[in-house]
Amino acid sequence: MPTHPETVNEIWAVTTGEAGMANQARGLAEAVAECTGWPVVQKTIGMPRPWRWLPMHWVPRPLGKLSPDSDPIAPPWPRVLITCGRRSAAVSIAIRKASGGRCFTVHVQDPLIPPRYFDLVVPPRHDGLSGPNVLPTRGAIHHVTQAKLDQAAGQFRNQFEALPRPWIGVLLGGSNRTMTLTPEKTRQIGEQLASAAHNNGGSLLITPSRRTGEANTRVLAETLREVPHQLWQGQGPNPYFGILALADYLVVSGDSASMVSEAASTGHPLYVIDFGRYSKRLARFHRELRDEGVTRTFDGTLDQWQYAAVDDTQQVATAICEKVHGRALTPPQRPCQSTSL
């Protein structure tokens, strides 16, 4: 592979396109951009078979193995590269080598290969990964910022105003590898939510995810038909950020560490719905946040408490900026032609 040491003042966020991974990489890149002033370029790549089955540090000449529909990965290289997800790690390794180490490489999540292949690895602490260049986080990296919350509050406040307070925000996920959300479980969740709204004289602000499924969403709507609520069903803007910004309480299904982490960044009283068996990693994630007083188990009752908002994304971005600015700056380079999604 030819070496191209030239770099430009850009931050690349590179993933294989899954929404959760793309949001984490983009969110961290945007946070780094706040302290550097450098533009963010989001790219999606594909690692086809059989290469995707290998540990990513075993893939030979990985930039030549990418899927034809991948975004361009070519020099000049960015000053900072953020990847997320196992299959994007090969790109990070290749760019670090091709740039002569001048591109600062950050991998979000456990890359499942030795951390020494990156300048910084940012896994959730429940993965148990450690090392001199490993910076574990309490929750998942995300793209929720105060500016986005303020904007969403202005956008959705009038839409919520007709409903009685307190506003109980509900972020509902769905089935994953170890948990299954069924219509019966959804009905039980709906009954607990209805009880919480009734007992507190409030209303429900609910946004399901794609994993919730149409059948479960219909059951929820039927269960809550006599309760003041707003249930987003895919029409119009998703009130997700508005709910995070404006809800007096947040109730989040425990299948998604990302949703719980985003809710925990607000500092609002945060309840978690347990509707199935967690994996060992996710069980540890929930146990640690509960032990620290960030979350409580949802049983239909509501209470007020305070905790320090979980702000992993900004803390990691600050660490990256300190490390990057500690390096010798490269001379001004020619403009970079790249694809921003």
Backbone torsions as a table, in degrees:
resi	resn	phi	psi	omega
1	MET	NA	126.9	178.2
2	PRO	-67.3	148.8	-179.6
3	THR	-94.6	129.7	178.5
4	HIS	-124.9	90.8	-174.4
5	PRO	-74.4	-9.1	-177.8
6	GLU	-63.8	137.2	174.8
7	THR	-131.6	156.9	176.2
8	VAL	-123.4	158.1	-178.7
9	ASN	-77.7	77.4	176.9
10	GLU	-137.0	161.6	174.8
11	ILE	-121.6	117.5	177.9
12	TRP	-96.9	135.7	172.3
13	ALA	-113.9	108.2	-171.5
14	VAL	-119.0	125.1	177.0
15	THR	-142.7	177.2	174.4
16	THR	-90.5	11.6	167.1
17	GLY	100.4	-12.3	177.9
18	GLU	-60.5	139.5	-172.2
19	ALA	-58.0	-44.4	-178.4
20	GLY	-62.0	-41.9	179.9
21	MET	-70.6	-42.7	-179.9
22	ALA	-62.4	-40.0	179.4
23	ASN	-64.8	-39.4	-179.9
24	GLN	-67.1	-47.2	-179.3
25	ALA	-64.6	-44.1	179.6
26	ARG	-65.8	-41.9	-179.7
27	GLY	-61.1	-44.6	178.7
28	LEU	-67.6	-39.5	178.3
29	ALA	-61.3	-42.1	179.4
30	GLU	-65.1	-36.7	178.2
31	ALA	-67.2	-38.9	176.4
32	VAL	-66.5	-35.8	179.6
33	ALA	-62.8	-29.4	179.9
34	GLU	-63.5	-33.0	-178.1
35	CYS	-97.7	-16.4	179.4
36	THR	-101.9	-27.6	-174.2
37	GLY	78.3	8.1	-178.1
38	TRP	-88.4	147.1	-179.9
39	PRO	-72.3	152.9	177.8
40	VAL	-100.8	132.6	176.1
41	VAL	-120.4	118.0	-179.0
42	GLN	-98.1	130.4	-178.4
43	LYS	-130.6	147.9	177.1
44	THR	-119.9	131.4	179.8
45	ILE	-126.0	163.4	175.0
46	GLY	-127.2	140.1	175.5
47	MET	-116.3	102.7	-172.4
48	PRO	-77.2	171.1	173.0
49	ARG	-69.6	149.9	-0.4
50	PRO	-86.5	-2.5	-172.5
51	TRP	-64.1	-33.1	-177.2
52	ARG	-66.2	-17.5	-179.3
53	TRP	-82.3	-16.8	-175.9
54	LEU	-84.0	156.5	163.4
55	PRO	-58.0	136.6	-168.1
56	MET	-66.2	-20.8	176.4
57	HIS	-81.5	-1.7	175.6
58	TRP	-96.9	-10.2	-176.9
59	VAL	-73.2	118.6	-179.5
60	PRO	-77.3	137.6	177.9
61	ARG	43.6	61.5	-169.2
62	PRO	-63.7	-29.7	-178.7
63	LEU	-66.6	-21.8	175.4
64	GLY	-87.7	-2.6	-177.7
65	LYS	-104.0	-2.1	-175.2
66	LEU	-68.3	153.4	178.4
67	SER	-61.8	148.8	-179.1
68	PRO	-59.5	-27.2	-178.7
69	ASP	-88.6	8.6	177.1
70	SER	-68.6	150.4	172.5
71	ASP	-65.6	154.1	-178.2
72	PRO	-59.5	131.1	174.2
73	ILE	-122.4	95.1	-173.3
74	ALA	-152.7	158.0	178.4
75	PRO	-69.1	160.5	4.3
76	PRO	-71.6	145.9	-174.2
77	TRP	-84.4	155.8	180.0
78	PRO	-76.6	159.2	174.6
79	ARG	-69.7	-31.9	179.3
80	VAL	-132.3	131.8	175.8
81	LEU	-121.0	125.2	178.0
82	ILE	-117.1	120.9	177.0
83	THR	-117.1	156.3	177.6
84	CYS	-146.4	133.1	-178.8
85	GLY	100.4	142.4	-172.2
86	ARG	-55.4	-43.4	-171.1
87	ARG	-75.5	-13.2	176.5
88	SER	-86.6	-7.2	-176.7
89	ALA	-64.4	-33.4	-179.2
90	ALA	-62.3	-37.0	177.6
91	VAL	-64.3	-42.2	179.4
92	SER	-61.0	-45.3	-179.8
93	ILE	-61.0	-43.9	-177.9
94	ALA	-66.0	-42.8	-178.4
95	ILE	-70.0	-37.4	177.0
96	ARG	-59.0	-42.7	179.3
97	LYS	-70.3	-44.9	-176.3
98	ALA	-66.1	-29.9	-179.1
99	SER	-85.5	3.1	-177.5
100	GLY	66.0	27.1	179.7
101	GLY	81.0	4.2	-178.4
102	ARG	-81.3	-17.9	172.9
103	CYS	-88.9	123.0	179.4
104	PHE	-83.3	116.6	-172.5
105	THR	-103.1	131.7	-179.6
106	VAL	-125.4	129.4	175.8
107	HIS	-116.6	124.1	178.4
108	VAL	-92.4	135.3	-173.8
109	GLN	83.1	169.9	178.4
110	ASP	-74.1	118.3	-178.6
111	PRO	-75.6	-7.3	-180.0
112	LEU	63.4	23.0	170.2
113	ILE	-139.2	167.7	-177.1
114	PRO	-57.6	135.1	-179.1
115	PRO	-61.1	-18.0	-177.0
116	ARG	-63.1	-14.0	179.5
117	TYR	-77.6	-1.8	-178.6
118	PHE	-131.0	159.9	173.0
119	ASP	-73.4	-35.4	179.9
120	LEU	-149.2	136.4	175.1
121	VAL	-117.6	132.4	-175.4
122	VAL	-122.2	83.1	178.7
123	PRO	-95.1	158.1	168.9
124	PRO	-66.4	145.3	-174.2
125	ARG	-63.7	-24.8	-178.9
126	HIS	-71.1	-6.6	173.2
127	ASP	-76.3	-20.5	178.1
128	GLY	75.9	16.0	-179.1
129	LEU	-83.5	139.0	179.1
130	SER	-142.2	163.0	179.5
131	GLY	159.8	167.6	-176.7
132	PRO	-64.4	-25.4	179.1
133	ASN	-113.9	27.0	179.7
134	VAL	-110.1	128.0	179.6
135	LEU	-121.5	91.6	-178.3
136	PRO	-69.3	149.9	178.2
137	THR	-116.1	155.7	178.6
138	ARG	-71.3	-38.5	-179.9
139	GLY	-129.7	-163.4	179.3
140	ALA	-84.2	144.2	169.9
141	ILE	-63.6	144.4	-177.4
142	HIS	-150.3	-179.5	-176.6
143	HIS	-113.4	20.6	175.5
144	VAL	-82.1	127.1	176.3
145	THR	-130.5	162.6	179.1
146	GLN	-63.9	-36.1	179.2
147	ALA	-62.8	-41.3	178.7
148	LYS	-67.7	-37.8	178.4
149	LEU	-66.2	-41.7	179.2
150	ASP	-62.9	-41.4	179.0
151	GLN	-64.4	-43.2	-179.9
152	ALA	-67.2	-35.0	177.9
153	ALA	-61.3	-42.7	177.4
154	GLY	-66.4	-32.5	-177.9
155	GLN	-74.7	-36.9	-170.1
156	PHE	-108.7	-7.7	-175.9
157	ARG	-57.4	-47.8	-179.6
158	ASN	-62.6	-33.1	-179.8
159	GLN	-68.4	-30.0	-178.2
160	PHE	-90.9	-19.8	-167.9
161	GLU	-57.1	-29.8	-177.3
162	ALA	-72.0	-14.5	-177.6
163	LEU	-90.8	142.9	-179.1
164	PRO	-68.6	148.3	176.3
165	ARG	-98.2	153.5	12.3
166	PRO	-76.8	149.9	175.8
167	TRP	-88.3	123.0	179.9
168	ILE	-104.6	104.7	-179.1
169	GLY	-81.6	133.7	-177.0
170	VAL	-125.5	120.7	175.5
171	LEU	-110.7	110.1	-172.9
172	LEU	-109.7	125.4	177.3
173	GLY	-95.5	-131.2	-177.8
174	GLY	-174.8	-156.6	-174.8
175	SER	-68.3	147.0	170.9
176	ASN	-136.8	-158.6	-173.5
177	ARG	-66.5	-28.8	-176.1
178	THR	-116.0	-8.0	-176.0
179	MET	-127.8	143.0	178.9
180	THR	-126.5	123.0	176.0
181	LEU	-92.8	113.7	-178.7
182	THR	-105.6	163.5	174.6
183	PRO	-56.4	-37.2	179.4
184	GLU	-65.2	-44.4	177.5
185	LYS	-64.7	-37.9	179.0
186	THR	-63.6	-40.0	178.0
187	ARG	-62.3	-42.1	178.7
188	GLN	-63.1	-42.5	177.4
189	ILE	-62.2	-43.8	179.1
190	GLY	-60.2	-40.2	179.7
191	GLU	-66.0	-38.1	177.0
192	GLN	-67.2	-39.6	178.1
193	LEU	-64.8	-41.7	178.6
194	ALA	-62.3	-40.0	178.8
195	SER	-64.0	-41.6	179.3
196	ALA	-63.3	-43.7	179.3
197	ALA	-64.9	-44.6	-178.2
198	HIS	-64.4	-46.6	-175.2
199	ASN	-69.1	-21.4	-178.4
200	ASN	-109.9	4.0	179.1
201	GLY	64.6	26.2	-175.3
202	GLY	-113.0	-158.8	-177.4
203	SER	-143.8	168.3	-174.5
204	LEU	-112.4	133.4	173.5
205	LEU	-115.8	111.2	-167.4
206	ILE	-124.0	133.0	169.6
207	THR	-129.9	117.8	174.9
208	PRO	-83.1	169.5	175.1
209	SER	-107.6	176.3	177.5
210	ARG	-62.3	-30.1	-178.8
211	ARG	-75.2	-13.6	178.4
212	THR	-63.7	-42.7	178.8
213	GLY	88.2	148.9	-177.0
214	GLU	-64.5	-39.8	-178.0
215	ALA	-62.9	-44.9	179.8
216	ASN	-67.2	-37.2	179.0
217	THR	-64.7	-39.7	177.8
218	ARG	-63.8	-42.8	178.9
219	VAL	-61.8	-41.4	179.0
220	LEU	-62.4	-44.1	179.4
221	ALA	-61.1	-41.6	179.5
222	GLU	-65.1	-41.5	-177.1
223	THR	-66.9	-30.9	-174.3
224	LEU	-102.0	12.8	-171.3
225	ARG	-62.8	-22.8	-179.4
226	GLU	-103.5	10.5	-177.8
227	VAL	-112.0	137.0	175.1
228	PRO	-59.6	120.4	-177.9
229	HIS	-161.2	165.3	169.5
230	GLN	-132.4	119.8	-177.9
231	LEU	-116.5	113.0	178.8
232	TRP	-74.7	127.9	-178.5
233	GLN	-123.2	33.1	172.2
234	GLY	93.4	1.3	179.7
235	GLN	-107.6	129.5	-177.5
236	GLY	79.8	-179.8	-177.7
237	PRO	-63.7	140.9	176.9
238	ASN	-70.9	124.7	-177.6
239	PRO	-81.4	16.2	-174.0
240	TYR	-49.7	-54.1	-178.2
241	PHE	-68.4	-34.4	177.1
242	GLY	-63.1	-39.4	178.0
243	ILE	-65.6	-45.2	177.9
244	LEU	-58.1	-39.4	-175.4
245	ALA	-75.1	-38.3	-165.6
246	LEU	-109.1	-18.3	-175.4
247	ALA	-64.8	144.3	174.7
248	ASP	-80.7	-29.3	175.0
249	TYR	-135.0	151.7	174.6
250	LEU	-122.8	132.9	176.9
251	VAL	-123.5	118.8	-171.9
252	VAL	-127.2	135.4	176.6
253	SER	-71.1	140.8	-170.5
254	GLY	-80.0	3.1	-178.8
255	ASP	-71.3	-17.6	-174.0
256	SER	-121.3	111.5	174.6
257	ALA	-64.2	-31.3	-179.1
258	SER	-66.0	-47.1	-179.5
259	MET	-64.0	-41.2	178.7
260	VAL	-64.4	-40.6	-180.0
261	SER	-65.3	-41.1	178.3
262	GLU	-64.1	-41.1	178.2
263	ALA	-66.3	-37.2	-178.8
264	ALA	-68.2	-19.1	179.8
265	SER	-74.6	-11.8	-177.6
266	THR	-87.4	-24.1	-175.2
267	GLY	81.8	-1.5	178.4
268	HIS	-72.7	150.1	175.0
269	PRO	-51.5	127.0	-168.1
270	LEU	-124.5	117.7	176.6
271	TYR	-107.7	146.5	-179.5
272	VAL	-116.8	130.7	176.5
273	ILE	-88.1	119.1	176.3
274	ASP	-99.9	107.5	-177.8
275	PHE	-116.2	12.0	-179.9
276	GLY	-173.7	-168.4	-177.2
277	ARG	-90.3	126.3	179.4
278	TYR	-83.5	153.2	167.4
279	SER	-66.1	166.1	-179.7
280	LYS	-60.0	-41.1	-178.6
281	ARG	-66.4	-45.5	-177.9
282	LEU	-70.3	-33.9	176.6
283	ALA	-63.4	-40.2	178.5
284	ARG	-66.5	-39.9	177.4
285	PHE	-56.7	-50.0	-178.8
286	HIS	-67.0	-40.6	-178.6
287	ARG	-61.8	-42.5	-177.8
288	GLU	-67.2	-41.7	179.3
289	LEU	-67.6	-36.3	177.8
290	ARG	-68.2	-41.7	178.5
291	ASP	-62.0	-29.9	-179.5
292	GLU	-87.6	-0.4	177.1
293	GLY	80.1	16.0	179.4
294	VAL	-81.8	-43.5	-176.5
295	THR	-123.3	161.6	171.4
296	ARG	-135.7	157.5	178.6
297	THR	-75.8	134.8	-179.5
298	PHE	-84.4	125.4	176.9
299	ASP	-130.1	14.0	179.5
300	GLY	101.3	-9.7	177.7
301	THR	-105.6	156.2	-178.2
302	LEU	-128.1	146.0	177.8
303	ASP	-146.5	164.2	177.2
304	GLN	-103.9	134.8	171.3
305	TRP	-154.1	168.1	-177.6
306	GLN	-123.2	149.1	174.7
307	TYR	-152.9	160.0	176.9
308	ALA	-74.0	124.0	-179.5
309	ALA	-54.7	138.4	-179.6
310	VAL	-81.7	112.3	-171.5
311	ASP	-123.3	53.6	-177.2
312	ASP	-60.6	-41.3	-173.4
313	THR	-59.7	-47.6	-178.9
314	GLN	-67.2	-37.5	179.4
315	GLN	-65.3	-41.4	178.4
316	VAL	-67.9	-41.3	179.3
317	ALA	-60.6	-40.8	178.0
318	THR	-61.7	-42.1	178.6
319	ALA	-63.6	-40.2	178.8
320	ILE	-64.3	-46.0	-179.0
321	CYS	-60.5	-40.4	179.0
322	GLU	-63.9	-41.4	-179.5
323	LYS	-70.1	-41.3	-178.2
324	VAL	-67.6	-43.6	-179.2
325	HIS	-71.1	-15.8	175.6
326	GLY	-79.2	-10.5	178.6
327	ARG	-88.3	155.1	175.9
328	ALA	-65.1	131.8	-179.7
329	LEU	-74.0	143.0	176.4
330	THR	-82.1	156.4	178.2
331	PRO	-62.7	159.8	176.6
332	PRO	-54.4	139.8	-177.2
333	GLN	-118.7	165.8	178.7
334	ARG	-66.5	156.2	-179.3
335	PRO	-58.8	147.7	179.5
336	CYS	-99.7	128.4	174.3
337	GLN	-97.1	110.1	-176.8
338	SER	-144.9	170.8	-175.5
339	THR	-101.5	124.1	175.7
340	SER	-109.8	125.8	-176.5
341	LEU	-99.4	NA	NA
